[in-house]
Amino acid sequence: AVVSTQSTGGDAIMVAPVTEAAAKSVRVYFPGAGEIWYDGEDRTVFRGSDAGAGWVEVPVTMEGIPHFVRGGSVVVRHLNSANSTTDIHEKGDYILEVYLAKNGAAAGLLFSDDGVTDHTITQDMYLTVNFNASRSRVTSEVKLLYPGYDNLNILREIVVSGLESAPSTVQIDDSGEDWPNRSYENGILRVTDLELRMQKAFCVSYES
């Protein structure tokens, strides 16, 4: 059956807007038997179903539009507001949000250019970053196609949802030093106060 009250943005994000006045909840269908979906705000976990049992009444408030992220996704989000693509390029610090799937893996992609030049894809003038995550680490693989142009974006925070236990150590780029700026609660690890350049590959490991 067609679900007309919600929509997806790519493979990762699903939006279920409130369409009734004064509603206290919204009915959401979570597709995919055995798949994990996370509330985009508080990261509550929902389970998908192919047989109609995936309908859930989700409480809503006036604070935002209900949205959900499919397990297995890595989402890159800006920490700063900006008025133009140039501003985003120069001031666009990031937070990396990892939503682990049932198998403990997640992946995502960032595309970035200078915000000014036309036809950057056909001219091979851009930066791509592939992110891969597991229950023990997050890594990036960088492809920079405009050498000499300095990408100023900084990754400030990583949030990993879906862990089974609190990590005993967190290391940045296998430094051997335990990163102190972190917190863990209800399966969610937050690693903060980072200064990782997006145009340089990194590895953040977290061992239980």
Residue pairs with C-beta under 8 A, 6 or more apart in sequence:
3 29
5 16
5 17
5 19
5 26
5 27
6 14
6 15
6 16
6 17
6 28
6 29
7 14
7 15
8 14
8 15
9 15
11 70
11 73
12 69
12 70
12 73
12 75
12 99
12 108
13 40
13 67
13 68
13 69
13 70
13 73
13 75
14 28
14 37
14 67
14 68
14 69
14 70
15 65
15 66
15 67
15 68
16 26
16 28
16 58
16 66
16 67
16 68
17 26
17 65
17 66
18 26
18 60
18 65
18 66
19 26
23 60
24 59
24 60
25 57
25 58
25 59
25 60
26 57
26 58
26 60
26 66
27 55
27 56
27 57
27 58
28 46
28 55
28 56
28 57
28 58
28 66
28 68
29 54
29 55
29 56
30 37
30 46
30 47
30 48
30 49
30 54
30 56
30 68
31 48
31 49
31 50
31 54
32 48
32 49
32 50
32 54
32 70
33 48
33 49
33 50
33 51
34 47
34 48
34 102
35 47
35 48
35 70
35 71
35 72
35 101
35 102
36 45
36 46
36 47
36 48
36 70
36 71
36 72
36 99
36 100
36 101
36 102
36 162
37 45
37 46
37 47
37 48
37 68
37 69
37 70
37 71
38 44
38 45
38 46
38 68
38 69
38 71
38 99
38 161
38 162
39 45
39 46
39 58
39 66
39 68
40 66
40 67
40 68
40 69
41 63
41 64
41 67
43 99
43 161
43 186
43 187
43 188
45 162
46 56
46 58
46 68
47 54
48 54
58 66
60 66
69 75
69 97
69 99
70 99
71 99
71 100
71 101
71 102
71 106
71 162
72 99
72 100
72 101
72 103
72 105
72 106
72 107
73 99
73 106
73 107
73 108
74 96
74 97
74 98
74 99
74 106
74 107
74 108
74 131
74 132
74 133
74 138
75 96
75 97
75 99
75 108
76 94
76 95
76 96
76 97
76 108
76 110
76 131
77 94
77 95
77 96
77 97
78 88
78 92
78 93
78 94
78 95
79 93
79 94
79 95
79 156
79 157
80 91
80 92
80 93
82 88
82 91
82 92
84 115
85 115
85 116
86 114
86 115
86 116
87 115
88 115
89 112
89 113
89 114
89 115
89 151
89 152
89 153
90 152
91 152
92 152
92 153
93 153
93 154
93 155
93 156
94 110
94 153
94 154
94 155
94 156
94 198
95 155
95 156
95 157
95 158
95 159
96 131
96 138
96 155
96 157
96 158
96 159
97 159
97 161
98 106
98 131
98 133
98 138
98 158
98 159
98 160
98 161
98 162
99 106
99 161
99 162
100 106
100 133
100 134
100 135
100 160
100 161
100 162
100 163
101 162
104 134
104 135
104 162
105 132
105 133
105 134
106 131
106 132
106 133
106 134
107 130
107 131
107 132
107 133
108 130
108 131
109 128
109 129
109 130
109 131
110 127
110 128
110 129
110 131
110 198
111 126
111 127
111 128
112 126
112 127
112 128
112 129
112 151
112 153
112 198
113 120
113 125
113 126
113 127
113 146
114 120
114 125
114 146
114 149
117 123
117 125
120 126
120 146
124 145
124 146
125 145
125 146
125 149
126 145
126 146
127 142
127 143
127 144
127 145
127 146
127 151
127 198
127 199
128 142
128 143
128 145
129 140
129 141
129 142
129 143
129 198
129 199
130 140
130 141
130 143
131 138
131 139
131 140
132 138
132 139
132 140
132 141
133 139
133 160
135 162
135 163
135 164
136 205
136 206
136 207
136 208
137 203
137 204
137 205
137 206
138 158
138 160
138 203
138 204
139 201
139 202
139 203
139 204
140 198
140 201
140 202
140 203
141 201
142 198
142 199
142 200
142 201
144 151
144 199
150 199
151 197
151 198
151 199
153 197
153 198
153 199
154 194
154 195
154 196
154 197
154 198
155 194
155 196
155 197
155 198
155 202
156 192
156 193
156 194
156 195
157 190
157 191
157 192
157 193
157 194
158 189
158 190
158 191
158 194
158 204
159 188
159 189
159 190
159 191
160 188
160 189
160 191
160 206
161 187
161 188
162 187
163 184
163 187
163 188
163 189
163 206
164 187
164 208
165 208
166 184
166 189
166 208
167 182
167 184
167 189
167 206
167 207
167 208
168 207
168 208
169 178
169 205
169 206
169 207
170 178
170 179
170 182
170 189
170 191
170 204
170 205
170 206
171 177
171 178
171 179
171 204
171 205
171 206
171 207
172 179
172 194
172 196
172 202
172 203
172 204
173 202
173 203
173 204
174 203
174 205
179 191
179 204
181 191
181 192
181 193
181 194
182 189
182 190
182 191
182 192
183 189
183 190
183 192
184 190
189 206
191 204
191 206
196 202
